[in-house]
């Protein structure tokens, strides 16, 4: 089964329901521009491909799939955009409501993609980040010097006098 659906990642379950217990191939390709954009600072920049197999037993679809795409998100230190290739294998199950012809897998697939990301992604191992005073990118300006912070910063008591 090959599907390209806008705004969600869906799979037709008619063949699975017609052949309960039989392992059937799954092939889904979703255009990067149509993947839901509500993922915060993460953008999908390459089509999402899902390949594998699945079967239905009773009212549950069991899926074993390989998920591939490329995402872009900011570096944790300097906020420069970083592209990250995603290539993960997942096994999961989805309830099939009675009378359904298709199931939306968007939340599961995006959940697997987001869970595979490094929470402290860096653009490079020696990223110097941003100046804590003015916000200048220290990777682009390694010799950057900024005015020094006050040697003796004001304390709460100074404002209460």
N, C-alpha and C positions, 0 to 999 in steps of 0.2 A: 504494500500500500504506500503510495506516494502522495503526500499532501503539502500544499503551501497555502496557509490560511492567514489572513491578516488579523492582527490584534490578539491572536491567541494560537497556542500550539495544540492542535486537536488531532485525534486519531479516530478513524471510523471503526466501530466495533461490530458491525453487521456480520462480517466474515468470521470473526472470533465467536460470536454467539451462535452462528449457523454450524460451527465445528467445535463444540466444547471439548477442551482437553488437548486439541491439536495445536502444536507449536506453529505459528505463522510468522513470516518475516514482517518487520516494521522498518519503513524507510520514510522519514519525514525531513523536509527541508523548509525552513522558514526564513524569509528574507530578513536581513539584519534590521532594516528600517521599520519592520512591522512588529518587532518584539516589544512588549510593553515597556514604556520608558519610566516606569515608577520604581526604578531600582537605585534611587539616590544618585551618587556620583559615578555609577557604573554605566557605561554605554556598550552595547553590542555593536561591533564594527564589522563582523563577518557573519555570513549566514549561519544559522544554527542547524546542524545536521544531527539527526537521531537515527541510529541504525541498530538493529538487533532483532529480537523475536519476543513473542508473547503468546499467552493462551488464556482462555477464560475457563474458570471452574466455578460453578454455581453463579454467584453474582459479583465475582471479583476478576479483574484483569491483572494477570501477573506479567510483568515486563522485565526483560533484561536488555539493557541498551548501552550503547556507546554514544556519548554526547560530545560534539566538537563545535567549537566556535572560537572567536577571538574577541576579547573585551578590552575596553580602555577605561582606565581610572587614574586619578592623580597619585603622584608619589606622596608618601606619608610625610616626607620632610620638606620638599621644595615645591610640591603641587604641580610639577610638570606631568603632562599626560604620559602614561605608560601603557603599552599594548601587552596583553597577556594571552597567550594561546591556551585554550581549555581543551583537554582531551581526557574525559573521565568515563569510567564504567560504573553503572548503577543498576541495581536490581530493586524493584519496588512493585507495589500493588495498588490498584485503584478500584474503588467500588463502581460497579456498573448499575446505574438506576434502571429499573424495569422500563422497557420501551425506548431506551436510549439508542440512538444510531451513531452518536459521536461523543467523545469525552474530551474535555479540556485538560491538557497536561501542563499548561503554562506555569502554574504555581510550583508543581513538583520539579520541572526542568529548571526554572530560574532558581529555585531553592538549592538544587544540586550545584549549579554554576556558582552561586554566591558563596555556598559553603566551602567550595574548593579554593577560594581566593585567600591569599596571604593577607592577614589583617594589617600587616606593617610593610606593605609593598614599597620598594625603593626603585628609583629610576636606575640606580647603579649602586654598587656596594659602598663606594666612598662618597655618597651624596652628602654635601655639607649643609643642605637645608637653606633656610631663610634667616636673615639677620633678625635677631629678636627685638631690635630697636626700630629699624625702618622698614623691614620686610624685603630688603634686596636679596636677590638670588645669589648665594655665595658660591655656587658652581660656575656661574657666568662671570662673577667678579671675585676671584679668590683673594685679591689683595684689598678687599673692601674694608674700610674702617669707618666707624660711625661715631657720633658723639658718645662719649661715655655716659652711662646712666649716673645719676647723682650718687656721689660716694656715700652720702648719708641721707637716704630717702626719708621723706616725711613719715611721721608716725601718726596714728589716730589722735593721740593727745594733742598734736600740733594744731589740728583742725578744731579742737574743742575749746581752745582758749579764746 
